[in-house]
Amino acid sequence: MELKAKTVSTIVKIFDVAFVVVCAILKWLGIFQNATITEVCMIGGVIGAIFGDVSINTALDKFKKGE
């Protein structure tokens, strides 16, 4: 089975949201005492930005096909 870039991007987005939510809950429960919510969100943002390129390229390809 071959994974396409769009599929991998979607999987990473789901993982990214779950990661931020789990880390935030762990922070609020006191398990991640030294982490701040800002740090958790920045890590999630970096993960999203790395794979956001795939979504941008996919959108641009669809836009170019319409021309």
C-alpha positions in Angstrom: 0.0 0.0 0.0 1.4 3.3 -1.0 0.8 6.4 1.1 0.3 9.6 -0.8 1.4 13.0 0.5 -2.2 14.1 1.1 -2.9 11.0 3.2 0.3 11.4 5.3 -0.6 15.1 5.8 -4.0 14.3 7.1 -2.6 11.6 9.5 -0.1 14.1 10.8 -2.8 16.8 11.3 -4.9 14.3 13.3 -1.8 13.3 15.4 -0.9 17.0 15.9 -4.3 17.9 17.3 -4.3 14.8 19.5 -0.7 15.7 20.7 -1.6 19.2 21.7 -4.8 18.1 23.5 -3.0 15.3 25.4 -0.1 17.6 26.3 -2.5 20.3 27.5 -4.5 17.8 29.6 -1.2 16.5 31.1 -0.2 20.1 31.9 -3.5 20.8 33.6 -3.2 17.6 35.6 0.2 18.7 36.9 2.2 16.0 35.1 4.0 18.5 32.8 4.8 20.9 35.6 7.6 22.8 33.8 5.9 23.1 30.4 3.7 26.1 29.6 0.7 26.0 27.3 2.5 28.4 25.0 5.3 25.8 24.6 2.9 23.0 23.9 1.1 25.1 21.3 4.4 26.2 19.7 5.5 22.5 19.4 2.1 21.7 17.8 2.4 24.7 15.5 5.9 23.5 14.3 4.6 20.0 13.6 1.7 21.5 11.7 3.9 23.9 9.8 6.3 21.2 8.7 3.4 19.2 7.1 1.3 22.3 6.1 3.5 22.6 3.1 1.9 19.5 1.6 -1.6 21.0 2.0 -0.5 24.3 0.5 1.1 22.5 -2.5 -2.1 20.4 -3.0 -4.3 23.5 -2.9 -2.0 25.3 -5.4 -2.1 22.3 -7.8 -5.9 22.2 -7.7 -6.0 26.0 -8.3 -3.5 25.7 -11.3 -5.6 22.9 -12.9 -8.6 25.2 -12.9 -6.8 27.7 -15.2 
